[in-house]
Every structure is written in structure tokens, then in C-alpha cells.
Amino acid sequence: MPDPSANPYLALAVQLAAGLDGIERKLTPPDPVNKNIFTMSFASGASTASTSCRATAPRRSSGSKRTPSSATLSAAHLRALLERSVEEWQEYIGQVSEWELNRYLGQY
């Protein structure tokens, strides 16, 4: 599942493209995770995450270096998304939260 901050329309488009890519290449999906992920150990979660990372690896057999997400979204679109994400991060880290003021202002 995508991060809740993701654009749901773009996330769905990329998920569908990844699924179609797997069908096209006749990939076997990994075993489902039928466990409570909140109680899993870090090592178990890391192994589950590495399976997800492998699922998004670029196609090597065809010589193409494009992933389903880069094949679905144009280079200009990906660049714009990245630029906007950087702008949002810069705006976010430039703020001092109430918690930070309460926690650190009296110490320094």
C-alpha cells in the first residue's frame, strides 16, 4: 500500500502498471504477509520490505532500465513530482513545532 501522503491517483496508476508488468513477464508473486505487521520483529519486516523492493526492480531482461512507475509516468511528470516533494520538505523543516519549542527552548 502506498504511503498516506501519496497522490492516490498516481499511486493507483503505478500499482496497476506494476501488476500488468508482472503479468506480462509471468512473475510469481511472493507469499502474502498474513501477520500483524505491528507486532513483527524488525528483521521480519525488513525481509518483507526487501521482497517489495525486488518487485519494483527495473527490467533487466529486455535491456530497459525503466521501472513500471517510470514507464507509466513521463520523465517530466516524475521530475515535477520530485521537485514538489523537495519544496514540501523544505517548507516542512523550516517550521518550528510547539513540541520543539517546549522541549528545547528551556534547555538552551
MOPAC internal coordinates of N, CA, C and O (Angstrom, degrees):
PM7 1SCF
backbone

  N    0.0000 0     0.00 0     0.00 0    0    0    0
  C    1.4483 1     0.00 0     0.00 0    1    0    0
  C    1.5265 1   109.26 1     0.00 0    2    1    0
  O    1.2310 1   120.46 1   -36.17 1    3    2    1
  N    1.2972 1   116.73 1   143.83 1    3    2    1
  C    1.4647 1   119.08 1   179.39 1    5    3    2
  C    1.5254 1   111.56 1   -73.64 1    6    5    3
  O    1.2310 1   121.60 1   -18.56 1    7    6    5
  N    1.3005 1   114.55 1   161.44 1    7    6    5
  C    1.4482 1   122.23 1   174.54 1    9    7    6
  C    1.5295 1   108.13 1   -61.38 1   10    9    7
  O    1.2310 1   119.60 1   -36.54 1   11   10    9
  N    1.3438 1   118.37 1   143.46 1   11   10    9
  C    1.4667 1   119.68 1  -179.26 1   13   11   10
  C    1.5285 1   114.35 1   -60.65 1   14   13   11
  O    1.2310 1   120.19 1   160.48 1   15   14   13
  N    1.3203 1   117.24 1   -19.52 1   15   14   13
  C    1.4600 1   118.86 1   179.92 1   17   15   14
  C    1.5352 1   111.94 1   -84.03 1   18   17   15
  O    1.2310 1   120.13 1   175.67 1   19   18   17
  N    1.3303 1   117.35 1    -4.33 1   19   18   17
  C    1.4647 1   120.98 1  -179.08 1   21   19   18
  C    1.5234 1   110.87 1   -71.11 1   22   21   19
  O    1.2310 1   121.22 1   -26.67 1   23   22   21
  N    1.3085 1   115.27 1   153.33 1   23   22   21
  C    1.4528 1   120.82 1   173.06 1   25   23   22
  C    1.5262 1   106.37 1   -71.27 1   26   25   23
  O    1.2310 1   119.27 1   -63.14 1   27   26   25
  N    1.3306 1   119.00 1   116.86 1   27   26   25
  C    1.4694 1   120.11 1  -174.43 1   29   27   26
  C    1.5238 1   113.61 1   -61.87 1   30   29   27
  O    1.2310 1   119.78 1   148.36 1   31   30   29
  N    1.3182 1   118.02 1   -31.64 1   31   30   29
  C    1.4593 1   120.75 1  -179.41 1   33   31   30
  C    1.5267 1   110.96 1   -70.93 1   34   33   31
  O    1.2310 1   120.80 1   135.94 1   35   34   33
  N    1.3309 1   116.07 1   -44.06 1   35   34   33
  C    1.4598 1   119.36 1   178.88 1   37   35   34
  C    1.5258 1   110.69 1   -69.52 1   38   37   35
  O    1.2310 1   120.44 1   140.92 1   39   38   37
  N    1.3308 1   116.77 1   -39.08 1   39   38   37
  C    1.4672 1   120.39 1   179.37 1   41   39   38
  C    1.5262 1   110.12 1   -61.78 1   42   41   39
  O    1.2310 1   120.25 1   137.12 1   43   42   41
  N    1.3186 1   117.12 1   -42.88 1   43   42   41
  C    1.4618 1   120.68 1   179.54 1   45   43   42
  C    1.5276 1   110.70 1   -65.04 1   46   45   43
  O    1.2310 1   120.35 1   138.29 1   47   46   45
  N    1.3235 1   116.94 1   -41.71 1   47   46   45
  C    1.4700 1   120.38 1   179.51 1   49   47   46
  C    1.5289 1   110.63 1   -60.80 1   50   49   47
  O    1.2310 1   120.54 1   136.47 1   51   50   49
  N    1.3218 1   116.58 1   -43.53 1   51   50   49
  C    1.4626 1   120.40 1  -178.80 1   53   51   50
  C    1.5292 1   110.53 1   -70.32 1   54   53   51
  O    1.2310 1   119.94 1   141.40 1   55   54   53
  N    1.3335 1   117.71 1   -38.60 1   55   54   53
  C    1.4667 1   120.44 1   177.72 1   57   55   54
  C    1.5277 1   110.65 1   -62.85 1   58   57   55
  O    1.2310 1   120.50 1   135.88 1   59   58   57
  N    1.3210 1   116.66 1   -44.12 1   59   58   57
  C    1.4650 1   119.90 1   178.13 1   61   59   58
  C    1.5263 1   111.06 1   -62.88 1   62   61   59
  O    1.2310 1   120.37 1   138.09 1   63   62   61
  N    1.3280 1   116.89 1   -41.91 1   63   62   61
  C    1.4647 1   120.30 1   179.20 1   65   63   62
  C    1.5281 1   110.74 1   -63.69 1   66   65   63
  O    1.2310 1   120.36 1   139.87 1   67   66   65
  N    1.3250 1   116.92 1   -40.13 1   67   66   65
  C    1.4660 1   120.30 1   179.02 1   69   67   66
  C    1.5243 1   110.29 1   -65.39 1   70   69   67
  O    1.2310 1   120.10 1   138.53 1   71   70   69
  N    1.3266 1   117.41 1   -41.47 1   71   70   69
  C    1.4588 1   120.97 1   178.01 1   73   71   70
  C    1.5167 1   111.96 1   -63.32 1   74   73   71
  O    1.2310 1   120.55 1   135.15 1   75   74   73
  N    1.3302 1   116.56 1   -44.85 1   75   74   73
  C    1.4666 1   120.46 1   178.61 1   77   75   74
  C    1.5257 1   110.97 1   -64.60 1   78   77   75
  O    1.2310 1   120.58 1   142.78 1   79   78   77
  N    1.3281 1   116.50 1   -37.22 1   79   78   77
  C    1.4575 1   121.08 1   177.26 1   81   79   78
  C    1.5340 1   110.08 1   -62.79 1   82   81   79
  O    1.2310 1   120.13 1   137.89 1   83   82   81
  N    1.3179 1   117.35 1   -42.11 1   83   82   81
  C    1.4618 1   121.04 1   178.12 1   85   83   82
  C    1.5179 1   111.81 1   -64.32 1   86   85   83
  O    1.2310 1   120.55 1   141.11 1   87   86   85
  N    1.3224 1   116.55 1   -38.89 1   87   86   85
  C    1.4698 1   120.34 1   178.15 1   89   87   86
  C    1.5278 1   110.13 1   -66.41 1   90   89   87
  O    1.2310 1   120.84 1   134.69 1   91   90   89
  N    1.3401 1   116.00 1   -45.31 1   91   90   89
  C    1.4612 1   121.73 1   179.02 1   93   91   90
  C    1.5213 1   111.88 1   -57.15 1   94   93   91
  O    1.2310 1   120.88 1   136.14 1   95   94   93
  N    1.3280 1   115.92 1   -43.86 1   95   94   93
  C    1.4691 1   121.12 1  -177.08 1   97   95   94
  C    1.5211 1   112.62 1   -88.44 1   98   97   95
  O    1.2310 1   120.79 1  -176.76 1   99   98   97
  N    1.3401 1   116.10 1     3.24 1   99   98   97
  C    1.4675 1   122.60 1   179.10 1  101   99   98
  C    1.5257 1   112.42 1    54.51 1  102  101   99
  O    1.2310 1   121.02 1  -135.70 1  103  102  101
  N    1.3443 1   115.66 1    44.30 1  103  102  101
  C    1.4573 1   121.32 1   178.12 1  105  103  102
  C    1.5215 1   110.22 1   -77.27 1  106  105  103
  O    1.2310 1   120.66 1   -32.77 1  107  106  105
  N    1.3160 1   116.34 1   147.23 1  107  106  105
  C    1.4561 1   121.53 1   175.90 1  109  107  106
  C    1.5241 1   107.79 1   -93.39 1  110  109  107
  O    1.2310 1   119.58 1   -57.23 1  111  110  109
  N    1.3223 1   118.41 1   122.77 1  111  110  109
  C    1.4648 1   119.34 1  -179.60 1  113  111  110
  C    1.5278 1   110.68 1   -67.85 1  114  113  111
  O    1.2310 1   119.97 1   -28.51 1  115  114  113
  N    1.3309 1   117.67 1   151.49 1  115  114  113
  C    1.4656 1   120.26 1   177.29 1  117  115  114
  C    1.5222 1   110.48 1   -69.38 1  118  117  115
  O    1.2310 1   120.84 1   -13.45 1  119  118  117
  N    1.3179 1   115.99 1   166.55 1  119  118  117
  C    1.4626 1   120.44 1   177.11 1  121  119  118
  C    1.5207 1   109.56 1   -62.00 1  122  121  119
  O    1.2310 1   120.01 1   -34.52 1  123  122  121
  N    1.3368 1   117.58 1   145.48 1  123  122  121
  C    1.4703 1   119.64 1   178.39 1  125  123  122
  C    1.5250 1   110.64 1   -68.86 1  126  125  123
  O    1.2310 1   120.66 1   -25.46 1  127  126  125
  N    1.3070 1   116.34 1   154.54 1  127  126  125
  C    1.4623 1   121.98 1   175.59 1  129  127  126
  C    1.5240 1   106.22 1   -95.49 1  130  129  127
  O    1.2310 1   120.72 1   -79.31 1  131  130  129
  N    1.3117 1   116.22 1   100.69 1  131  130  129
  C    1.4646 1   121.60 1  -178.97 1  133  131  130
  C    1.5216 1   110.16 1  -102.90 1  134  133  131
  O    1.2310 1   120.81 1  -133.22 1  135  134  133
  N    1.3150 1   116.05 1    46.78 1  135  134  133
  C    1.4593 1   121.96 1  -179.14 1  137  135  134
  C    1.5182 1   108.69 1  -129.56 1  138  137  135
  O    1.2310 1   121.16 1   -18.88 1  139  138  137
  N    1.3054 1   115.39 1   161.12 1  139  138  137
  C    1.4604 1   120.31 1   174.10 1  141  139  138
  C    1.5276 1   107.20 1   -75.66 1  142  141  139
  O    1.2310 1   120.03 1   -72.20 1  143  142  141
  N    1.3204 1   117.55 1   107.80 1  143  142  141
  C    1.4575 1   120.62 1  -174.86 1  145  143  142
  C    1.5254 1   113.12 1   -65.89 1  146  145  143
  O    1.2310 1   120.56 1   160.22 1  147  146  145
  N    1.3226 1   116.54 1   -19.78 1  147  146  145
  C    1.4635 1   119.91 1   179.95 1  149  147  146
  C    1.5177 1   112.26 1   -75.56 1  150  149  147
  O    1.2310 1   120.17 1   161.06 1  151  150  149
  N    1.3364 1   117.28 1   -18.94 1  151  150  149
  C    1.4613 1   120.31 1   179.48 1  153  151  150
  C    1.5274 1   111.74 1  -106.06 1  154  153  151
  O    1.2310 1   120.15 1  -178.36 1  155  154  153
  N    1.3331 1   117.31 1     1.64 1  155  154  153
  C    1.4606 1   120.64 1   179.83 1  157  155  154
  C    1.5226 1   110.29 1   -72.38 1  158  157  155
  O    1.2310 1   120.69 1   -30.22 1  159  158  157
  N    1.3161 1   116.29 1   149.78 1  159  158  157
  C    1.4602 1   120.34 1   175.28 1  161  159  158
  C    1.5248 1   108.74 1   -71.47 1  162  161  159
  O    1.2310 1   120.78 1   -16.59 1  163  162  161
  N    1.3167 1   116.11 1   163.41 1  163  162  161
  C    1.4571 1   120.39 1   179.62 1  165  163  162
  C    1.5261 1   110.24 1   -61.05 1  166  165  163
  O    1.2310 1   120.21 1   138.49 1  167  166  165
  N    1.3428 1   117.20 1   -41.51 1  167  166  165
  C    1.4643 1   121.11 1  -178.73 1  169  167  166
  C    1.5268 1   110.89 1   -62.20 1  170  169  167
  O    1.2310 1   120.15 1   137.49 1  171  170  169
  N    1.3371 1   117.31 1   -42.51 1  171  170  169
  C    1.4669 1   120.16 1   178.76 1  173  171  170
  C    1.5118 1   110.76 1   -64.40 1  174  173  171
  O    1.2310 1   120.67 1   136.25 1  175  174  173
  N    1.3187 1   116.32 1   -43.75 1  175  174  173
  C    1.4611 1   120.37 1   178.85 1  177  175  174
  C    1.5121 1   111.76 1   -63.98 1  178  177  175
  O    1.2310 1   120.60 1   141.38 1  179  178  177
  N    1.3447 1   116.46 1   -38.62 1  179  178  177
  C    1.4584 1   120.26 1   179.62 1  181  179  178
  C    1.5172 1   110.80 1   -65.08 1  182  181  179
  O    1.2310 1   120.24 1   141.85 1  183  182  181
  N    1.3351 1   117.16 1   -38.15 1  183  182  181
  C    1.4612 1   118.83 1   179.17 1  185  183  182
  C    1.5299 1   110.08 1   -68.72 1  186  185  183
  O    1.2310 1   119.60 1   144.73 1  187  186  185
  N    1.3149 1   118.36 1   -35.27 1  187  186  185
  C    1.4638 1   121.87 1   176.39 1  189  187  186
  C    1.5230 1   109.67 1   -65.78 1  190  189  187
  O    1.2310 1   120.58 1   138.05 1  191  190  189
  N    1.3369 1   116.50 1   -41.95 1  191  190  189
  C    1.4639 1   120.62 1   179.60 1  193  191  190
  C    1.5274 1   111.00 1   -65.41 1  194  193  191
  O    1.2310 1   120.31 1   142.31 1  195  194  193
  N    1.3401 1   117.01 1   -37.69 1  195  194  193
  C    1.4649 1   118.44 1  -179.35 1  197  195  194
  C    1.5141 1   110.49 1   -66.56 1  198  197  195
  O    1.2310 1   119.88 1   147.78 1  199  198  197
  N    1.3282 1   117.84 1   -32.22 1  199  198  197
  C    1.4612 1   121.24 1   175.45 1  201  199  198
  C    1.5232 1   109.37 1   -63.18 1  202  201  199
  O    1.2310 1   120.47 1   137.78 1  203  202  201
  N    1.3348 1   116.71 1   -42.22 1  203  202  201
  C    1.4667 1   120.74 1   178.24 1  205  203  202
  C    1.5126 1   110.91 1   -64.31 1  206  205  203
  O    1.2310 1   120.22 1   141.21 1  207  206  205
  N    1.3384 1   117.18 1   -38.79 1  207  206  205
  C    1.4594 1   120.60 1   179.60 1  209  207  206
  C    1.5214 1   110.86 1   -64.22 1  210  209  207
  O    1.2310 1   120.61 1   139.91 1  211  210  209
  N    1.3317 1   116.44 1   -40.09 1  211  210  209
  C    1.4599 1   119.58 1   178.53 1  213  211  210
  C    1.5196 1   110.25 1   -64.42 1  214  213  211
  O    1.2310 1   119.96 1   147.16 1  215  214  213
  N    1.3071 1   117.69 1   -32.84 1  215  214  213
  C    1.4628 1   121.08 1  -178.70 1  217  215  214
  C    1.5155 1   111.64 1   -66.60 1  218  217  215
  O    1.2310 1   120.15 1   156.19 1  219  218  217
  N    1.3276 1   117.32 1   -23.81 1  219  218  217
  C    1.4587 1   120.07 1  -179.01 1  221  219  218
  C    1.5210 1   112.18 1  -101.68 1  222  221  219
  O    1.2310 1   120.17 1  -170.67 1  223  222  221
  N    1.3410 1   117.29 1     9.33 1  223  222  221
  C    1.4702 1   120.66 1  -179.69 1  225  223  222
  C    1.5236 1   109.89 1   -64.15 1  226  225  223
  O    1.2310 1   120.85 1   -32.04 1  227  226  225
  N    1.3435 1   115.99 1   147.96 1  227  226  225
  C    1.4646 1   118.73 1  -179.33 1  229  227  226
  C    1.5316 1   112.11 1   -65.66 1  230  229  227
  O    1.2310 1   120.86 1   -22.72 1  231  230  229
  N    1.3197 1   115.97 1   157.28 1  231  230  229
  C    1.4623 1   120.62 1   175.93 1  233  231  230
  C    1.5184 1   107.96 1   -69.21 1  234  233  231
  O    1.2310 1   120.83 1   -55.46 1  235  234  233
  N    1.2863 1   116.02 1   124.54 1  235  234  233
  C    1.4519 1   119.44 1   177.08 1  237  235  234
  C    1.5353 1   111.09 1  -105.70 1  238  237  235
  O    1.2310 1   120.38 1   151.81 1  239  238  237
  N    1.3146 1   116.88 1   -28.19 1  239  238  237
  C    1.4607 1   120.37 1  -176.23 1  241  239  238
  C    1.5293 1   111.91 1   -64.92 1  242  241  239
  O    1.2310 1   120.28 1   145.05 1  243  242  241
  N    1.3193 1   117.07 1   -34.95 1  243  242  241
  C    1.4618 1   119.59 1  -177.47 1  245  243  242
  C    1.5231 1   112.21 1   -89.88 1  246  245  243
  O    1.2310 1   120.34 1   177.14 1  247  246  245
  N    1.3297 1   116.95 1    -2.86 1  247  246  245
  C    1.4509 1   119.92 1  -178.21 1  249  247  246
  C    1.5164 1   112.60 1    84.86 1  250  249  247
  O    1.2310 1   119.89 1   171.97 1  251  250  249
  N    1.3148 1   117.81 1    -8.03 1  251  250  249
  C    1.4577 1   121.99 1  -179.76 1  253  251  250
  C    1.5137 1   110.19 1   -80.97 1  254  253  251
  O    1.2310 1   120.49 1   -36.37 1  255  254  253
  N    1.2959 1   116.66 1   143.63 1  255  254  253
  C    1.4619 1   121.37 1   178.29 1  257  255  254
  C    1.5133 1   111.35 1  -104.46 1  258  257  255
  O    1.2310 1   120.07 1  -167.02 1  259  258  257
  N    1.3120 1   117.47 1    12.98 1  259  258  257
  C    1.4659 1   120.90 1  -177.35 1  261  259  258
  C    1.5151 1   110.61 1   -91.60 1  262  261  259
  O    1.2310 1   120.95 1   -43.32 1  263  262  261
  N    1.3137 1   115.78 1   136.68 1  263  262  261
  C    1.4584 1   121.80 1   174.99 1  265  263  262
  C    1.5264 1   107.90 1   -89.24 1  266  265  263
  O    1.2310 1   119.80 1   -12.00 1  267  266  265
  N    1.3457 1   117.99 1   168.00 1  267  266  265
  C    1.4686 1   118.21 1   176.43 1  269  267  266
  C    1.5195 1   112.94 1   -54.73 1  270  269  267
  O    1.2310 1   120.52 1   145.23 1  271  270  269
  N    1.3432 1   116.62 1   -34.77 1  271  270  269
  C    1.4659 1   117.75 1  -179.29 1  273  271  270
  C    1.5174 1   111.66 1   -70.04 1  274  273  271
  O    1.2310 1   120.12 1   140.31 1  275  274  273
  N    1.3356 1   117.37 1   -39.69 1  275  274  273
  C    1.4626 1   118.26 1  -179.64 1  277  275  274
  C    1.5178 1   111.65 1   -76.01 1  278  277  275
  O    1.2310 1   120.03 1   157.54 1  279  278  277
  N    1.3306 1   117.54 1   -22.46 1  279  278  277
  C    1.4626 1   119.89 1   175.98 1  281  279  278
  C    1.5257 1   110.81 1   -78.16 1  282  281  279
  O    1.2310 1   120.23 1   153.52 1  283  282  281
  N    1.3305 1   117.17 1   -26.48 1  283  282  281
  C    1.4565 1   122.03 1  -178.15 1  285  283  282
  C    1.5191 1   111.42 1   -83.57 1  286  285  283
  O    1.2310 1   120.67 1   138.57 1  287  286  285
  N    1.3177 1   116.32 1   -41.43 1  287  286  285
  C    1.4597 1   121.65 1  -178.20 1  289  287  286
  C    1.5251 1   109.16 1  -104.41 1  290  289  287
  O    1.2310 1   120.30 1   -38.37 1  291  290  289
  N    1.3169 1   117.03 1   141.63 1  291  290  289
  C    1.4586 1   120.49 1  -179.61 1  293  291  290
  C    1.5286 1   110.07 1   -70.46 1  294  293  291
  O    1.2310 1   120.93 1   -18.96 1  295  294  293
  N    1.3174 1   115.83 1   161.04 1  295  294  293
  C    1.4663 1   121.39 1   177.95 1  297  295  294
  C    1.5297 1   110.04 1   -59.50 1  298  297  295
  O    1.2310 1   120.69 1   141.02 1  299  298  297
  N    1.3207 1   116.29 1   -38.98 1  299  298  297
  C    1.4685 1   119.67 1   179.26 1  301  299  298
  C    1.5222 1   110.68 1   -64.80 1  302  301  299
  O    1.2310 1   120.79 1   140.50 1  303  302  301
  N    1.3322 1   116.09 1   -39.50 1  303  302  301
  C    1.4580 1   120.33 1   179.85 1  305  303  302
  C    1.5296 1   110.29 1   -66.65 1  306  305  303
  O    1.2310 1   120.48 1   134.71 1  307  306  305
  N    1.3338 1   116.69 1   -45.29 1  307  306  305
  C    1.4672 1   120.37 1   178.02 1  309  307  306
  C    1.5283 1   111.17 1   -60.41 1  310  309  307
  O    1.2310 1   120.67 1   138.39 1  311  310  309
  N    1.3406 1   116.32 1   -41.61 1  311  310  309
  C    1.4696 1   120.69 1   178.80 1  313  311  310
  C    1.5265 1   110.81 1   -63.20 1  314  313  311
  O    1.2310 1   120.41 1   137.24 1  315  314  313
  N    1.3294 1   116.83 1   -42.76 1  315  314  313
  C    1.4687 1   120.93 1   179.08 1  317  315  314
  C    1.5275 1   111.20 1   -64.56 1  318  317  315
  O    1.2310 1   120.35 1   139.01 1  319  318  317
  N    1.3395 1   116.94 1   -40.99 1  319  318  317
  C    1.4695 1   120.19 1   177.67 1  321  319  318
  C    1.5207 1   110.96 1   -62.30 1  322  321  319
  O    1.2310 1   120.80 1   136.18 1  323  322  321
  N    1.3251 1   116.08 1   -43.82 1  323  322  321
  C    1.4630 1   120.29 1   179.75 1  325  323  322
  C    1.5250 1   110.82 1   -63.92 1  326  325  323
  O    1.2310 1   120.19 1   135.14 1  327  326  325
  N    1.3225 1   117.24 1   -44.86 1  327  326  325
  C    1.4633 1   120.74 1   178.88 1  329  327  326
  C    1.5262 1   111.20 1   -60.09 1  330  329  327
  O    1.2310 1   120.34 1   136.68 1  331  330  329
  N    1.3118 1   116.96 1   -43.32 1  331  330  329
  C    1.4639 1   121.15 1   179.77 1  333  331  330
  C    1.5203 1   111.01 1   -65.60 1  334  333  331
  O    1.2310 1   120.69 1   140.43 1  335  334  333
  N    1.3262 1   116.28 1   -39.57 1  335  334  333
  C    1.4673 1   119.79 1   177.83 1  337  335  334
  C    1.5189 1   111.19 1   -62.85 1  338  337  335
  O    1.2310 1   120.38 1   138.93 1  339  338  337
  N    1.3210 1   116.88 1   -41.07 1  339  338  337
  C    1.4675 1   120.81 1   178.19 1  341  339  338
  C    1.5222 1   109.94 1   -64.82 1  342  341  339
  O    1.2310 1   120.30 1   137.29 1  343  342  341
  N    1.3241 1   117.04 1   -42.71 1  343  342  341
  C    1.4708 1   120.66 1   177.64 1  345  343  342
  C    1.5300 1   111.19 1   -60.09 1  346  345  343
  O    1.2310 1   120.58 1   134.67 1  347  346  345
  N    1.3334 1   116.51 1   -45.33 1  347  346  345
  C    1.4629 1   120.37 1   179.23 1  349  347  346
  C    1.5289 1   110.95 1   -61.80 1  350  349  347
  O    1.2310 1   120.37 1   138.20 1  351  350  349
  N    1.3348 1   116.89 1   -41.80 1  351  350  349
  C    1.4603 1   120.69 1  -179.70 1  353  351  350
  C    1.5268 1   110.23 1   -64.52 1  354  353  351
  O    1.2310 1   120.33 1   135.60 1  355  354  353
  N    1.3268 1   116.98 1   -44.40 1  355  354  353
  C    1.4671 1   120.72 1   179.21 1  357  355  354
  C    1.5304 1   110.55 1   -60.61 1  358  357  355
  O    1.2310 1   120.71 1   138.53 1  359  358  357
  N    1.3177 1   116.25 1   -41.47 1  359  358  357
  C    1.4689 1   120.58 1   178.35 1  361  359  358
  C    1.5280 1   110.43 1   -64.66 1  362  361  359
  O    1.2310 1   120.81 1   137.64 1  363  362  361
  N    1.3314 1   116.05 1   -42.36 1  363  362  361
  C    1.4652 1   121.30 1  -178.76 1  365  363  362
  C    1.5295 1   111.75 1   -64.20 1  366  365  363
  O    1.2310 1   120.24 1   131.88 1  367  366  365
  N    1.3329 1   117.15 1   -48.12 1  367  366  365
  C    1.4700 1   118.83 1  -175.84 1  369  367  366
  C    1.5190 1   112.09 1   -73.76 1  370  369  367
  O    1.2310 1   120.15 1   166.96 1  371  370  369
  N    1.3132 1   117.33 1   -13.04 1  371  370  369
  C    1.4569 1   120.72 1   178.04 1  373  371  370
  C    1.5257 1   113.28 1   -80.47 1  374  373  371
  O    1.2310 1   119.89 1   175.10 1  375  374  373
  N    1.3197 1   117.82 1    -4.90 1  375  374  373
  C    1.4662 1   122.47 1  -178.66 1  377  375  374
  C    1.5175 1   110.74 1   -97.10 1  378  377  375
  O    1.2310 1   120.60 1   -35.34 1  379  378  377
  N    1.3060 1   116.46 1   144.66 1  379  378  377
  C    1.4595 1   121.98 1   174.03 1  381  379  378
  C    1.5251 1   106.68 1  -105.88 1  382  381  379
  O    1.2310 1   121.06 1   -60.46 1  383  382  381
  N    1.3218 1   115.57 1   119.54 1  383  382  381
  C    1.4675 1   119.31 1  -176.21 1  385  383  382
  C    1.5300 1   110.80 1   -81.29 1  386  385  383
  O    1.2310 1   121.15 1   -16.83 1  387  386  385
  N    1.2930 1   115.40 1   163.17 1  387  386  385
  C    1.4649 1   121.99 1   176.16 1  389  387  386
  C    1.5249 1   110.04 1   -59.54 1  390  389  387
  O    1.2310 1   120.52 1   139.93 1  391  390  389
  N    1.3277 1   116.61 1   -40.07 1  391  390  389
  C    1.4616 1   120.90 1   179.32 1  393  391  390
  C    1.5292 1   110.51 1   -61.43 1  394  393  391
  O    1.2310 1   120.11 1   136.00 1  395  394  393
  N    1.3325 1   117.40 1   -44.00 1  395  394  393
  C    1.4666 1   120.88 1   179.58 1  397  395  394
  C    1.5233 1   110.88 1   -62.73 1  398  397  395
  O    1.2310 1   120.54 1   137.94 1  399  398  397
  N    1.3257 1   116.58 1   -42.06 1  399  398  397
  C    1.4631 1   119.69 1   178.27 1  401  399  398
  C    1.5286 1   110.80 1   -61.37 1  402  401  399
  O    1.2310 1   120.45 1   132.01 1  403  402  401
  N    1.3309 1   116.74 1   -47.99 1  403  402  401
  C    1.4687 1   120.74 1  -179.71 1  405  403  402
  C    1.5186 1   111.53 1   -64.68 1  406  405  403
  O    1.2310 1   120.08 1   140.99 1  407  406  405
  N    1.3007 1   117.45 1   -39.01 1  407  406  405
  C    1.4563 1   122.18 1  -174.34 1  409  407  406
  C    1.5227 1   111.92 1   -75.58 1  410  409  407
  O    1.2310 1   119.97 1   135.62 1  411  410  409
  N    1.3139 1   117.66 1   -44.38 1  411  410  409
  C    1.4679 1   120.08 1  -168.72 1  413  411  410
  C    1.5286 1   116.03 1  -108.43 1  414  413  411
  O    1.2310 1   119.45 1   155.76 1  415  414  413
  N    1.3258 1   118.65 1   -24.24 1  415  414  413
  C    1.4565 1   119.66 1  -174.28 1  417  415  414
  C    1.5188 1   112.38 1   -60.64 1  418  417  415
  O    1.2310 1   120.00 1   139.57 1  419  418  417
  N    1.3135 1   117.60 1   -40.43 1  419  418  417
  C    1.4600 1   120.92 1   179.46 1  421  419  418
  C    1.5141 1   113.61 1   -72.92 1  422  421  419
  O    1.2310 1   119.61 1   158.62 1  423  422  421
  N    1.3120 1   118.34 1   -21.38 1  423  422  421
  C    1.4700 1   121.49 1  -177.71 1  425  423  422
  C    1.5086 1   113.01 1   -81.35 1  426  425  423
  O    1.2310 1   119.77 1   153.47 1  427  426  425
  N    1.2874 1   118.04 1   -26.53 1  427  426  425
  C    1.4594 1   119.70 1  -172.98 1  429  427  426
  C    1.4827 1   109.06 1  -118.12 1  430  429  427
  O    1.2310 1   120.10 1   180.00 1  431  430  429

